[in-house]
Amino acid sequence: MLRSIFLKLSQSHRFARWVTSNATTRRMSHRFVAGETLDEALTAARGCNDAGMLVTLDCLGENVSTTADAQKARDTYLQIFDCIAQQKLKANVSCKLTQLGLDLSVEFCEGMVVSIAERAAAQDSFLRIDMESSVYTQRTVELVKRVRARMPSVGTVIQSYLYRSENDIQDLLSYGCRIRLCKGAYKEPPEVAFPRKADVDANFVKLVHLLLPSGFYHGIATHDPHMIAATIRCAAEKRVSKDDFEFQMLYGVRTDLQRRLVRDGYRVRIYVPYGREWFPYFMRRLAERPANLGFFVRHFLRS
Ligand SMILES: Cc1cc2nc3c(=O)[nH]c(=O)nc-3n(C[C@H](O)[C@H](O)[C@H](O)COP(=O)(O)OP(=O)(O)OC[C@H]3O[C@@H](n4cnc5c(N)ncnc54)[C@H](O)[C@@H]3O)c2cc1C
């Protein structure tokens, strides 16, 4: 119920204007967002590297409505790759196709992705295409397959809440695609996604068993101790070494677990988002956990 309310509010422009102009909510966003500038994100990335963790940097933004905005986002990602190389950070990049013009034209968006993936390849790095709501899944999978057929420097994300995900994984693996597996963060109808958490979790474990022995390097993105334990069991069973996959977690979420996995010798990558367009991302993080509502209300009352 609360999840639905937060996810609905995440699409409201009026609420977005109010939240992003309010000093208290801007401060609160720092729990999940590294800052509004690239410099702040690079500092956070350095901190993660110093703690033994890898990073993926994301300049927040989605659903742009002009080609100029998409080109601006592309230029920002090229700059991020350059900064990563200059500062010798152990980091790659994640971005969303609707930030690169997917709503405007698939061909145009693909051109944006190709130029970023080329920069990633030139720097021996990697570009991850985040997965958005199911309205975009087919277009995202098709676009990633086309780009991946030319360049190994691109991969994508699969969400275990979607019924179609097993087929998508088989399809993407046949292209040698590296996949990040997550549960899924959007509000989806029961026609396309498992409504029950138990089914989303069971599918997550099933998909881990497809990914880990595939011979490609994948990211298992979750803060759920049960999913993490199942992944570790699967790796042991299939004799997949700790260096042949990574756990991925979000900046500001379960830092205790992040540190523990590093201590246990696992590769951990932190998703570090930054930028002024933090509102929908922030709302999805609040939606993920009812206790976050308490965090929201407490900070608001204290301010
Ligand atoms: C690196 C990374 C990249 C992602 N990329 C995408 C993507 O491209 N597309 C997409 O749809 N989704 C993405 N997600 C989000 C994902 O789909 C889930 O919504 C999110 O990770 C919560 O699921 P969970 O696996 O942690 O399990 P849950 O069962 O939701 O949570 C397990 C436990 O983790 C902790 N936790 C989880 N979320 C929060 C939070 N927001 N605040 C505080 N504690 C929390 C709580 O202790 C909770 O009990 C990504 C997640 C990660 C980690």
The ligand as a MOL file (V3000), in Angstrom:
LIG
                    3D

  0  0  0     0  0            999 V3000
M  V30 BEGIN CTAB
M  V30 COUNTS 53 58 0 0 0
M  V30 BEGIN ATOM
M  V30 1 C 23.1140 -1.8720 -7.5760 0
M  V30 2 C 21.6310 -1.8540 -7.8020 0
M  V30 3 C 21.1410 -1.4650 -9.0290 0
M  V30 4 C 19.7660 -1.4850 -9.2670 0
M  V30 5 N 19.2970 -1.2110 -10.5360 0
M  V30 6 C 17.9820 -1.3110 -10.7840 0
M  V30 7 C 17.4660 -1.1800 -12.1060 0
M  V30 8 O 18.2030 -0.9500 -13.0800 0
M  V30 9 N 16.1240 -1.3050 -12.2860 0
M  V30 10 C 15.2700 -1.5730 -11.2470 0
M  V30 11 O 14.0690 -1.6950 -11.4720 0
M  V30 12 N 15.7350 -1.6900 -9.9810 0
M  V30 13 C 17.0540 -1.5670 -9.7260 0
M  V30 14 N 17.5030 -1.7220 -8.4510 0
M  V30 15 C 16.5520 -1.7450 -7.3160 0
M  V30 16 C 16.0520 -3.1440 -7.0300 0
M  V30 17 O 15.2270 -3.5830 -8.0790 0
M  V30 18 C 15.2530 -3.2030 -5.7130 0
M  V30 19 O 14.1580 -2.3400 -5.7870 0
M  V30 20 C 16.0630 -2.8340 -4.4780 0
M  V30 21 O 17.3840 -3.2790 -4.5840 0
M  V30 22 C 15.4430 -3.4690 -3.2250 0
M  V30 23 O 15.4360 -4.8540 -3.3450 0
M  V30 24 P 16.3510 -5.8460 -2.4760 0
M  V30 25 O 16.8660 -6.8750 -3.3860 0
M  V30 26 O 17.3710 -5.0870 -1.7290 0
M  V30 27 O 15.3360 -6.6140 -1.5450 0
M  V30 28 P 14.1980 -6.1610 -0.5430 0
M  V30 29 O 13.4860 -7.4080 -0.1800 0
M  V30 30 O 13.4070 -5.0250 -1.1130 0
M  V30 31 O 15.0230 -5.6050 0.6740 0
M  V30 32 C 15.8320 -6.4510 1.4810 0
M  V30 33 C 16.3850 -5.6290 2.6310 0
M  V30 34 O 17.2930 -4.6550 2.1110 0
M  V30 35 C 17.1610 -3.4330 2.8160 0
M  V30 36 N 16.6820 -2.4000 1.8700 0
M  V30 37 C 16.2820 -2.5990 0.5970 0
M  V30 38 N 15.9790 -1.4150 0.0150 0
M  V30 39 C 16.1620 -0.4710 0.9470 0
M  V30 40 C 16.0180 0.9440 0.9660 0
M  V30 41 N 15.6150 1.6150 -0.0930 0
M  V30 42 N 16.2970 1.6030 2.1150 0
M  V30 43 C 16.7370 0.9450 3.1970 0
M  V30 44 N 16.9060 -0.3990 3.2600 0
M  V30 45 C 16.6210 -1.0910 2.1320 0
M  V30 46 C 16.1850 -3.6790 3.9170 0
M  V30 47 O 16.9270 -4.0920 5.0600 0
M  V30 48 C 15.3450 -4.8260 3.3860 0
M  V30 49 O 14.7400 -5.5760 4.3920 0
M  V30 50 C 18.8750 -1.7880 -8.2120 0
M  V30 51 C 19.3760 -2.1900 -6.9790 0
M  V30 52 C 20.7250 -2.2500 -6.7590 0
M  V30 53 C 21.2310 -2.7200 -5.4520 0
M  V30 END ATOM
M  V30 BEGIN BOND
M  V30 1 1 1 2
M  V30 2 1 2 3
M  V30 3 2 2 52
M  V30 4 2 3 4
M  V30 5 1 4 5
M  V30 6 1 4 50
M  V30 7 2 5 6
M  V30 8 1 6 7
M  V30 9 1 6 13
M  V30 10 2 7 8
M  V30 11 1 7 9
M  V30 12 1 9 10
M  V30 13 2 10 11
M  V30 14 1 10 12
M  V30 15 2 12 13
M  V30 16 1 13 14
M  V30 17 1 14 15
M  V30 18 1 14 50
M  V30 19 1 15 16
M  V30 20 1 16 17
M  V30 21 1 16 18
M  V30 22 1 18 19
M  V30 23 1 18 20
M  V30 24 1 20 21
M  V30 25 1 20 22
M  V30 26 1 22 23
M  V30 27 1 23 24
M  V30 28 2 24 25
M  V30 29 1 24 26
M  V30 30 1 24 27
M  V30 31 1 27 28
M  V30 32 2 28 29
M  V30 33 1 28 30
M  V30 34 1 28 31
M  V30 35 1 31 32
M  V30 36 1 32 33
M  V30 37 1 33 34
M  V30 38 1 33 48
M  V30 39 1 34 35
M  V30 40 1 35 36
M  V30 41 1 35 46
M  V30 42 1 36 37
M  V30 43 1 36 45
M  V30 44 2 37 38
M  V30 45 1 38 39
M  V30 46 1 39 40
M  V30 47 2 39 45
M  V30 48 1 40 41
M  V30 49 2 40 42
M  V30 50 1 42 43
M  V30 51 2 43 44
M  V30 52 1 44 45
M  V30 53 1 46 47
M  V30 54 1 46 48
M  V30 55 1 48 49
M  V30 56 2 50 51
M  V30 57 1 51 52
M  V30 58 1 52 53
M  V30 END BOND
M  V30 END CTAB
M  END
